[in-house]
Amino acid sequence: MERCIRTGLVLLDKTGLKRAPLLTVLFDPMIRSGNIEHDQLETLFGEDTAGLMKGMSRVKGLYSKHDSIADDNFRKLLISFAEDIRVIICLIADRYVLMHMLSNTSDVEYRLRVTEECRLLYTPMAHRLGLYAIKSELEDMTLKYEHRDVYDDIAHQLNETKRAREAYIQSFITPVKQRLEEAGLKFTIKGRTKSIYSIWNKMKAQNTTFDNIYDLFAIRIILDSPLEKEKAQCWQVYSIVTDMFQPNPKRLRDWLSIPKSNGYESLHITVNGPENRWVEVQIRTRRMDDIAERGLAAHWSYKGIKSEGKADSLMNDIREILEHDTPSDELCKKFAMNMYQEEIFVFTPGGEVRQFPKGATVLDFAFSIHTKLGLTCTGALIGGRNVRISHKLKSGDTVEVITSASQKPRLDWLNIVVTSKARMSIRQGIKEIENRKAQAGKELFYRRFKNRKIDISESEMSRLITRMGYKAQTPFFHALIEEEITIDDVFKEYEKMVSASQIVQEVHSAQDFDIEKTFAESEKLTSSDSDVLVIGDGLTGLDFKMAGCCNPIYGDNVVGFVSVNSGIRIHRTNCPNIIRMQERYPYRIVRARWAGKSGNQYSITLSITGQDDISILSNISSIINKEPDTLLRSISIDSSGGLFKGHLTVLVSDLSSLQKLIKKIRQVKGVREVERTG
């Protein structure tokens, strides 16, 4: 009970909180022991006190689920569970009292565990909530319990220099005080020694000893000013002090004209005082000092602590209400802690906290752990109860994923998940399954054709696939392995195609052949839509192969070259090899153009350079996965000096698809160049 009473006194003295928070800390032990129920508390003291007690119970219940609090997500979960800022302040005050009581315990392990929790969780929260005085003492006590020799050494040296320090402060304050009184200002002036923890931090940062730390204290001038005269009188004090002592303009910190985003207002200057020693002078009003010292102005960004968006806005609202003299307790009562209302925080079975957007499901959780876990997820255990993959998670849930080797991802999963990682993994998983099935179908296709001693060419296969109503090889082979079509259906269609086609072999002699001119002329030719390529004077059905040096694809400007042993090779018109061959063997060049619709997919290599950022690769992969009839085959990356250069091999259906893909990749933030290399 002593601890509860001392916590209540801390709330009164250092935070200004009153009735409901005081009752909460006093009755908390009785609630936890079951001697009094929440309903009874509400009847006795009202809904507000009962609500705070429920928040306190929820928050304290988290500790049984979490092994380590060295996680920023745990702090967010704590705040989310508390719902009311006064619950968090009560917890900080309780920990402040407990830290003071630790000096009396002989259990070293317990003392170190409590101190670690204080350092990792409670001290940062006290700082963020602007409870500066509490935060400073918590830091000193943490140093005392974790590094007692360091703490004692600095404390001893402070004590030894105390008399000289106080004499110097007095020599500085006396003339300043006189000048301020002559100006008719009402004020309090005092010297404030830095905390032991702050001195230790400075010694570490500067890699120096105590003797070389000169700014062991700061002079604080606190004005009793009406609200409308605050800024004017602060600047008046600044003028008086800088008239008396030489200022260092580089050390001026003006948080009067533009207050910090956390609401902190003050004017800091450093002047060259007596004995040529630099002295920091802080100038502020009583209101500013009260907010900075007692909290609720919230030092969310003060001394390098990163802002957290919505929290700054909420804390500035608090500051604005405080300026209109709203009592602190009433202010807090109105303040709902909804900083993280769009986020939820759940536990893994090992006690790790994971953060998700509101509406996240079991499937989102599974994919956040590992892609394979997500792809084989069939449900989860939450609170000992089996739930579906579509079950929406709530803050505080402990989720144990259930998997099955027979589970496969489905398209309707995209309607279940809300995280981008889960969506991308599902699409990639489905595509990989389809590709594996297509590969199996391809192997079946060639095996059965080989059994019949049929050597089918690439062009014949493309025409066959088109005749059977498929735009590309992948869906055709997928349909074959899924038995949507049978191999007998394929043989029948092949026999029809062979019997209807005419085998034509012609080589067009053109000693004065010009590539670009010939391509323009070939555009006038016509052919059947079922033929992918027209060669020569409108001839179709010829066997040809795509040249590996330039990898032409459907839509490229192309010509053919009659090789000695390999039939006709199709090159892009701007291919360096075909340009050289035209000069040496112009009579072996034949016209060629695309006709009909492409039924193939073509392998293309893209060279990409950009900033060395892992998110770039993720974004590029996502773009490729979303493109129809486009597949990422391989990727290789080299990085150096903050830049990366990579090569992607993709399958595309035609030139238009490739150009659209390159355009989208170029728009990815951080990508500098994309070009087709093969």
C-alpha positions in Angstrom: 0.0 0.0 0.0 3.0 2.3 0.6 3.9 2.1 -3.1 0.3 3.1 -4.1 0.3 6.1 -1.8 3.7 7.2 -3.0 2.6 6.8 -6.6 -0.5 9.0 -5.8 1.8 11.7 -4.4 4.0 11.6 -7.5 0.9 12.1 -9.7 -0.1 15.1 -7.7 3.3 16.7 -7.4 4.8 16.0 -10.8 1.9 15.6 -13.2 -1.1 17.6 -11.8 -3.4 14.6 -12.2 -6.1 14.3 -9.5 -9.2 12.3 -8.5 -9.7 9.5 -11.0 -6.0 8.6 -11.5 -5.4 8.8 -7.8 -8.2 6.4 -7.1 -7.0 4.1 -9.8 -3.5 3.7 -8.4 -4.9 3.3 -4.8 -7.4 0.6 -5.8 -5.3 -1.2 -8.4 -4.0 -3.9 -5.9 -7.5 -4.6 -4.7 -8.8 -5.0 -8.2 -6.0 -7.4 -9.1 -6.4 -9.5 -6.0 -10.2 -9.7 -6.6 -11.2 -7.9 -3.4 -13.3 -5.5 -5.4 -15.0 -5.7 -8.8 -15.0 -3.1 -11.5 -18.8 -2.8 -11.2 -18.4 -2.0 -7.5 -15.8 0.6 -8.3 -18.0 2.2 -10.9 -20.9 2.4 -8.4 -18.6 3.9 -5.7 -16.6 6.3 -7.8 -18.1 6.7 -11.2 -17.6 5.5 -14.7 -14.4 7.5 -15.3 -12.5 5.8 -12.5 -13.8 2.4 -13.5 -12.7 3.0 -17.1 -9.2 3.9 -16.0 -9.0 0.7 -13.9 -10.0 -1.4 -16.9 -7.3 0.2 -19.0 -4.8 -0.4 -16.2 -5.8 -4.1 -16.1 -5.6 -4.5 -19.9 -2.1 -3.0 -20.0 -0.7 -5.1 -17.1 -2.1 -8.2 -18.7 0.2 -7.7 -21.7 3.3 -8.4 -19.6 2.3 -12.1 -19.2 2.4 -12.5 -23.0 5.6 -10.7 -23.8 9.1 -11.9 -22.8 11.0 -8.7 -23.9 9.9 -5.1 -24.1 12.9 -4.1 -26.2 10.5 -3.5 -29.1 9.0 -0.2 -30.2 5.8 -2.0 -31.3 5.3 -3.1 -27.7 5.1 0.6 -26.6 2.6 1.2 -29.4 0.6 -1.8 -28.3 0.7 -0.5 -24.7 -0.7 2.8 -25.7 -3.3 1.2 -27.9 -4.5 -1.0 -25.0 -4.5 1.8 -22.5 -7.0 4.0 -24.5 -6.6 6.8 -22.0 -3.3 8.8 -21.6 -3.8 8.9 -17.8 -3.3 5.1 -17.7 0.2 5.5 -19.2 1.0 8.4 -16.8 -0.1 6.3 -13.9 2.2 3.5 -15.0 5.1 5.9 -15.4 4.5 7.3 -11.9 4.3 3.7 -10.5 7.6 2.8 -12.2 9.2 6.0 -10.9 8.3 5.0 -7.3 9.4 1.4 -7.9 12.8 2.6 -9.1 13.3 4.6 -5.9 12.4 1.6 -3.9 14.9 -0.7 -5.7 17.8 0.6 -3.6 16.3 -1.4 -0.7 16.2 -4.8 -2.5 18.9 -7.4 -2.3 17.6 -9.3 -5.4 20.1 -8.1 -8.0 18.5 -10.0 -10.9 15.1 -8.4 -10.2 16.7 -4.9 -9.9 18.4 -5.2 -13.2 15.2 -6.5 -14.9 13.1 -3.7 -13.6 15.8 -1.2 -14.6 16.0 -2.5 -18.1 12.3 -2.2 -18.5 12.5 1.4 -17.3 15.3 2.3 -19.7 13.7 0.6 -22.7 10.0 1.5 -22.1 9.1 3.9 -19.3 11.9 6.5 -19.7 11.2 7.0 -23.5 7.4 7.3 -22.8 8.0 9.8 -20.0 10.1 11.9 -22.5 7.5 11.6 -25.2 4.7 12.7 -22.8 6.8 15.7 -21.7 7.3 14.4 -18.1 10.8 15.9 -18.2 11.5 15.9 -14.4 10.4 12.3 -14.1 12.4 11.3 -17.2 15.6 12.9 -15.9 15.4 11.1 -12.5 14.6 7.8 -14.2 17.7 8.1 -16.3 19.9 8.9 -13.3 18.5 5.9 -11.4 19.0 3.6 -14.4 22.6 4.6 -14.5 22.9 4.1 -10.8 21.6 0.5 -10.9 23.3 -0.5 -14.2 26.7 1.3 -13.8 27.1 2.0 -10.2 30.8 2.8 -10.4 30.2 5.4 -13.1 27.3 7.0 -11.2 29.2 7.2 -7.9 32.3 8.7 -9.6 30.3 11.5 -11.3 28.2 12.1 -8.2 31.4 12.3 -6.1 33.1 14.8 -8.4 29.9 16.9 -8.6 29.8 17.0 -4.8 33.5 18.0 -4.7 33.0 20.8 -7.1 29.6 21.9 -5.7 30.9 24.8 -3.6 32.9 26.3 -6.5 30.0 25.7 -8.9 27.5 27.4 -6.6 29.9 30.3 -6.1 30.3 30.7 -9.9 26.5 30.5 -10.4 26.1 33.2 -7.8 28.7 35.5 -9.4 26.8 35.2 -12.7 23.3 35.5 -11.3 23.9 38.5 -9.0 24.5 41.2 -11.7 21.9 39.7 -14.1 19.3 39.8 -11.3 20.1 43.4 -10.5 19.6 44.5 -14.2 16.4 42.5 -14.5 15.0 44.1 -11.4 15.9 47.6 -12.7 13.9 46.8 -15.8 10.9 46.1 -13.7 10.5 42.5 -14.6 9.0 39.8 -12.3 11.0 36.6 -12.5 12.8 33.7 -10.8 16.4 33.0 -11.6 18.3 29.8 -10.7 21.2 27.6 -11.7 20.3 24.0 -12.7 23.0 21.4 -12.6 22.9 18.8 -15.4 21.8 15.4 -14.4 24.4 12.7 -13.8 23.1 10.8 -16.8 23.4 13.8 -19.1 27.0 14.4 -17.9 27.8 10.8 -18.6 26.3 11.0 -22.1 28.3 14.1 -22.9 31.5 12.4 -21.6 30.8 9.5 -23.9 29.9 11.7 -26.9 33.0 13.9 -26.6 35.2 11.0 -25.4 36.5 13.1 -22.6 36.7 13.2 -18.8 34.6 14.9 -16.1 37.2 17.7 -15.8 36.8 18.7 -19.4 33.0 19.1 -19.2 32.5 22.8 -18.6 28.7 23.2 -19.1 27.8 21.3 -16.0 24.9 23.7 -15.4 22.5 26.1 -17.1 21.0 29.3 -15.8 17.2 29.4 -16.1 15.3 32.7 -16.0 11.6 32.2 -15.5 9.4 35.2 -16.1 6.0 35.9 -14.5 4.4 37.3 -17.7 0.9 37.7 -18.9 0.2 35.7 -22.0 0.1 38.7 -24.3 3.5 39.9 -23.2 5.4 36.6 -23.0 7.5 36.9 -26.2 8.3 40.6 -25.8 9.6 40.1 -22.2 11.6 37.0 -23.1 13.4 39.0 -25.8 13.8 41.9 -23.4 15.7 39.5 -21.1 17.7 38.3 -24.0 18.8 41.9 -24.8 19.8 42.5 -21.2 21.9 39.3 -20.8 23.7 39.8 -24.2 24.5 43.4 -23.3 26.2 42.1 -20.2 28.0 39.1 -21.7 29.3 38.3 -25.2 26.9 35.8 -26.9 27.8 32.9 -29.2 25.4 33.5 -32.2 25.9 29.9 -33.4 24.4 28.7 -30.1 21.1 30.7 -30.3 18.0 28.5 -30.1 14.8 30.4 -30.8 11.8 28.3 -30.0 9.7 31.4 -29.2 9.2 32.6 -32.8 8.6 29.1 -34.1 7.8 26.6 -31.2 8.9 23.0 -31.7 6.3 20.7 -33.1 5.9 19.2 -29.6 4.8 22.6 -28.3 8.1 23.3 -26.5 8.8 27.1 -26.1 11.9 28.6 -24.8 14.9 30.8 -25.8 18.3 29.3 -25.3 21.5 31.4 -25.6 25.2 30.7 -24.7 27.3 33.6 -23.4 30.8 34.1 -22.3 30.5 34.6 -18.5 33.0 35.5 -15.8 36.4 33.8 -15.9 35.9 33.3 -19.7 33.6 30.3 -19.2 30.7 29.6 -21.5 27.3 29.6 -19.8 23.9 28.4 -21.2 21.0 30.7 -20.3 17.4 29.5 -20.8 14.7 32.2 -20.9 11.1 31.2 -20.6 7.8 32.1 -18.8 6.2 30.3 -15.9 3.7 28.7 -18.3 6.4 27.5 -20.6 8.4 26.1 -17.8 5.4 24.4 -16.2 4.5 22.6 -19.5 8.2 21.6 -20.2 8.8 20.3 -16.7 5.5 18.7 -15.7 4.5 17.2 -19.0 1.5 17.1 -21.4 3.3 19.4 -23.8 5.0 16.2 -24.9 8.7 16.3 -26.0 7.9 14.0 -28.9 10.7 15.5 -31.0 12.8 17.1 -28.2 16.5 16.2 -28.2 16.3 14.0 -31.3 13.4 11.8 -30.6 11.6 11.2 -33.8 8.1 12.6 -34.4 5.3 10.1 -35.0 2.9 12.0 -37.1 -0.6 11.9 -35.5 0.9 12.1 -32.0 2.3 15.5 -32.6 -1.0 16.9 -33.7 -2.8 15.4 -30.7 -0.2 16.7 -28.3 -0.4 20.2 -29.8 -4.1 20.0 -29.2 -3.3 19.3 -25.5 -0.9 22.3 -25.4 -3.6 24.6 -26.9 -6.1 23.6 -24.3 -3.6 24.1 -21.5 -3.0 27.6 -22.7 -6.7 28.3 -22.0 -6.3 27.2 -18.3 -8.2 23.9 -18.7 -7.4 21.7 -15.6 -5.0 18.9 -16.4 -7.2 16.1 -15.1 -10.2 17.4 -17.1 -8.0 17.7 -20.2 -6.8 14.1 -19.9 -10.3 12.8 -19.4 -11.3 14.2 -22.8 -8.3 12.9 -24.5 -8.8 9.4 -26.1 -5.6 7.8 -27.0 -6.4 7.0 -30.6 -2.9 7.6 -32.0 -2.7 4.1 -33.3 -6.4 3.5 -34.1 -5.6 2.5 -37.7 -3.1 -0.1 -36.6 -3.2 -3.3 -34.6 -0.4 -5.1 -32.7 -0.4 -8.9 -32.3 1.9 -11.4 -30.8 3.8 -14.4 -32.3 3.8 -17.5 -30.1 7.4 -16.5 -29.1 6.2 -13.2 -27.7 7.3 -10.9 -30.6 5.0 -8.0 -31.4 4.0 -7.5 -35.1 2.3 -4.4 -36.4 -0.5 -4.5 -39.1 -3.0 -2.1 -40.6 -6.5 -2.4 -39.2 -8.5 -5.2 -40.9 -5.5 -7.5 -41.3 -6.3 -11.2 -41.2 -4.6 -14.5 -40.2 -3.4 -14.8 -43.8 -1.6 -11.4 -43.5 0.0 -12.5 -40.3 1.2 -15.8 -41.9 2.8 -14.1 -44.9 4.5 -11.5 -42.6 6.4 -14.4 -40.9 7.4 -16.2 -44.1 6.1 -16.6 -47.6 6.0 -20.4 -47.4 4.0 -20.2 -44.2 1.5 -18.0 -45.9 1.2 -20.2 -49.0 0.4 -23.3 -46.9 -1.7 -21.6 -44.2 -5.1 -23.2 -43.5 -6.0 -21.2 -40.3 -4.7 -20.3 -36.9 -5.1 -20.8 -33.1 -6.0 -17.6 -31.3 -6.7 -17.9 -27.6 -7.0 -21.7 -27.9 -9.7 -21.4 -30.6 -9.4 -22.5 -34.3 -10.1 -19.6 -36.7 -10.2 -19.3 -40.5 -7.5 -17.7 -42.7 -10.0 -14.8 -43.2 -10.4 -14.1 -39.4 -9.6 -10.4 -38.7 -7.0 -9.9 -36.0 -7.4 -7.7 -32.9 -4.7 -5.9 -30.9 -3.3 -8.3 -28.2 -4.1 -11.5 -30.1 -1.4 -14.3 -29.9 -1.5 -16.0 -33.3 -0.2 -19.6 -34.0 -0.4 -20.4 -37.7 -1.7 -23.8 -38.8 -0.4 -25.2 -42.1 -0.9 -28.1 -44.5 1.4 -29.3 -47.3 -1.6 -29.8 -49.5 -2.7 -26.2 -49.2 -2.3 -24.1 -52.4 -2.8 -20.3 -52.9 -6.0 -19.2 -54.7 -7.0 -16.0 -56.4 -9.8 -15.4 -53.9 -7.1 -15.0 -51.2 -6.5 -11.5 -52.7 -9.9 -10.5 -51.3 -8.9 -11.6 -47.8 -5.5 -9.9 -47.3 -4.8 -6.2 -46.8 -1.0 -6.0 -46.8 1.1 -5.5 -50.0 3.5 -8.3 -49.1 0.7 -10.8 -48.8 -0.8 -9.7 -52.1 2.5 -9.9 -54.0 3.3 -13.3 -52.5 -0.1 -14.7 -53.4 0.2 -13.6 -57.0 3.7 -14.9 -57.3 2.7 -18.2 -55.7 -0.2 -18.7 -58.1 2.0 -17.8 -61.1 4.7 -20.3 -60.0 2.1 -23.1 -59.7 0.8 -22.3 -63.2 4.4 -22.2 -64.6 5.2 -25.5 -63.0 2.0 -27.0 -64.5 2.8 -25.5 -67.8 6.3 -27.0 -67.7 4.9 -30.4 -67.0 2.5 -29.9 -69.9 5.3 -28.9 -72.2 7.3 -32.0 -71.2 4.2 -34.1 -71.9 3.7 -32.4 -75.3 7.2 -33.0 -76.5 7.4 -36.6 -75.1 4.2 -37.7 -76.9 5.3 -36.0 -80.2 8.7 -37.8 -79.8 7.0 -41.1 -79.2 5.2 -40.6 -82.6 8.6 -39.6 -84.2 7.3 -36.1 -85.0 10.0 -33.4 -84.9 7.8 -30.3 -84.5 9.5 -26.9 -85.1 9.0 -23.7 -83.1 7.0 -22.0 -85.8 4.8 -25.1 -86.3 4.1 -25.3 -82.6 3.2 -21.6 -82.5 0.8 -22.0 -85.4 -0.7 -25.1 -83.7 -1.2 -23.3 -80.4 -2.9 -20.4 -82.2 -5.2 -22.8 -84.2 -6.3 -24.3 -80.9 -7.4 -20.9 -79.6 -4.5 -20.0 -77.2 -2.5 -16.8 -77.3 0.6 -18.1 -75.7 2.4 -21.3 -74.8 1.9 -21.1 -71.0 -1.9 -21.2 -71.0 -1.8 -23.9 -73.7 0.5 -26.2 -71.8 -1.4 -25.5 -68.5 -4.6 -26.5 -70.2 -2.9 -29.7 -71.4 -1.7 -30.8 -68.0 -5.1 -29.9 -66.4 -6.8 -32.1 -69.1 -8.9 -29.2 -70.4 -7.6 -30.5 -73.7 -6.2 -33.9 -74.4 -3.0 -34.9 -76.3 -5.2 -36.7 -78.8 -7.0 -33.3 -79.5 -3.6 -31.8 -80.2 -2.5 -34.6 -82.6 -5.8 -34.3 -84.6 -5.3 -30.5 -84.9 -1.6 -31.0 -85.9 -2.6 -33.4 -88.7 -5.1 -31.0 -90.0 -2.5 -28.2 -90.1 0.1 -30.3 -91.8 -2.3 -31.6 -94.5 -3.5 -28.1 -95.2 -0.1 -26.4 -95.4 2.1 -26.2 -98.5 5.8 -26.6 -97.9 7.5 -23.7 -99.7 11.2 -23.2 -99.9 12.3 -20.1 -101.7 15.3 -17.9 -101.3 14.9 -14.4 -102.7 18.0 -13.2 -104.4 18.6 -9.5 -103.9 22.1 -8.3 -104.6 21.1 -4.6 -104.3 18.9 -5.3 -101.2 18.4 -2.5 -98.7 17.2 -3.5 -95.3 15.2 -0.5 -94.3 13.7 -0.1 -97.8 12.8 -3.8 -98.0 11.1 -3.7 -94.6 9.0 -0.7 -95.8 8.0 -2.6 -98.9 7.2 -5.8 -97.0 4.6 -3.9 -95.0 2.4 -3.9 -98.1 2.3 -7.7 -98.2 -0.6 -9.7 -96.9 -0.9 -13.1 -95.3 -3.2 -15.3 -93.3 -3.8 -14.3 -89.7 -2.7 -17.7 -88.6 0.9 -17.1 -89.9 3.2 -15.3 -87.4 5.9 -14.4 -90.0 5.8 -13.7 -93.7 9.0 -14.3 -95.6 10.0 -13.3 -99.1 7.3 -12.3 -101.5 4.3 -13.1 -99.3 5.4 -16.7 -98.6 4.3 -18.4 -95.4 4.9 -21.7 -93.7 8.7 -21.5 -94.1 10.9 -22.9 -91.3 12.9 -20.2 -89.5 14.6 -19.5 -86.2 15.1 -16.3 -84.3 18.7 -15.1 -84.1 20.2 -15.3 -80.6 22.4 -12.2 -81.2 19.6 -9.7 -81.2 16.6 -11.8 -80.0 13.8 -10.3 -82.2 10.3 -10.4 -80.8 6.9 -9.9 -82.4 6.6 -6.3 -83.6 10.3 -5.7 -84.2 11.4 -4.6 -87.7 13.0 -7.8 -89.0 14.7 -9.4 -92.0 15.8 -13.0 -92.8 19.2 -14.4 -93.6 19.6 -17.7 -95.4 22.4 -19.6 -93.5 24.2 -22.6 -95.0 23.2 -25.2 -92.4 20.5 -23.7 -90.2 17.9 -22.5 -92.6 16.5 -19.0 -92.4 17.6 -16.8 -89.3 15.4 -13.8 -88.4 17.3 -10.7 -87.2 16.2 -7.2 -86.2 17.0 -4.7 -88.9 19.3 -2.8 -86.6 21.3 -5.8 -85.6 25.0 -5.2 -86.1 25.5 -8.7 -87.4 22.8 -8.5 -90.1 24.2 -5.1 -91.3 27.7 -6.7 -91.8 26.1 -9.8 -93.5 24.2 -7.6 -95.9 27.5 -6.0 -97.0 29.1 -9.4 -97.5 26.2 -11.6 -98.6 23.4 -9.3 -100.0 22.0 -12.2 -102.1 21.2 -14.2 -98.9 19.0 -11.5 -97.4 15.2 -12.1 -97.6 12.4 -9.9 -96.7 10.4 -10.7 -93.5 7.5 -9.2 -91.6 5.2 -10.1 -88.8 1.6 -11.0 -89.6 -1.5 -12.1 -87.7 -1.1 -12.3 -83.9 1.8 -13.6 -81.8 1.2 -16.9 -80.1 4.7 -17.0 -78.6 6.5 -15.6 -75.6 9.9 -14.2 -76.2 12.9 -14.1 -73.8 14.3 -10.6 -73.4 17.1 -9.2 -71.2 16.8 -5.8 -69.7 19.8 -3.9 -68.1 18.7 -1.7 -65.2 20.8 0.8 -63.1 19.6 2.7 -60.1 20.0 3.5 -56.4 21.0 0.6 -54.2 17.7 0.1 -52.4 16.0 -3.3 -51.7 12.6 -1.7 -52.2 13.4 -0.9 -55.9 13.7 -4.6 -56.7 10.5 -5.4 -54.8 8.6 -2.6 -56.8 10.1 -3.9 -60.1 9.1 -7.5 -59.4 5.6 -6.3 -58.4 5.2 -4.4 -61.8 6.4 -7.5 -63.8 4.0 -9.8 -61.9 1.0 -7.5 -62.6 1.7 -7.4 -66.4 -0.4 -9.8 -68.5 1.5 -12.6 -70.4 4.8 -11.4 -68.8 7.0 -13.6 -66.6 10.2 -12.8 -64.7 12.6 -15.7 -65.5 15.8 -14.6 -63.8 17.5 -11.7 -62.1 21.2 -10.8 -61.2 22.3 -7.8 -59.3 25.7 -6.2 -58.5 25.9 -3.1 -56.2 28.8 -0.7 -55.6 29.0 2.8 -54.1 25.3 3.2 -53.4 24.3 2.1 -57.0 23.2 -1.2 -58.4 23.3 -2.7 -61.9 21.1 -5.6 -62.7 20.0 -7.8 -65.6 16.4 -9.1 -65.7 15.3 -11.8 -68.1 11.6 -11.7 -68.9 9.2 -13.4 -71.2 6.9 -11.1 -73.2 4.4 -11.6 -76.0 5.4 -8.7 -78.3 7.2 -5.4 -78.7 4.3 -3.3 -77.5 4.2 -5.3 -74.2 8.0 -4.8 -73.8 7.8 -1.1 -74.4 5.0 -0.7 -71.9 7.0 -2.7 -69.3 10.1 -0.6 -69.8 8.1 2.6 -69.5 6.6 1.4 -66.1 10.0 0.3 -64.8 11.5 3.7 -65.6 8.8 5.3 -63.5 9.9 3.4 -60.3 11.5 5.8 -57.9 15.3 5.3 -57.8 15.6 3.7 -61.2 18.0 5.7 -63.5 18.2 3.7 -66.7 16.4 0.8 -68.4 17.5 -0.6 -71.7 17.0 -3.7 -73.8 20.3 -5.6 -74.2 19.2 -8.8 -75.8 
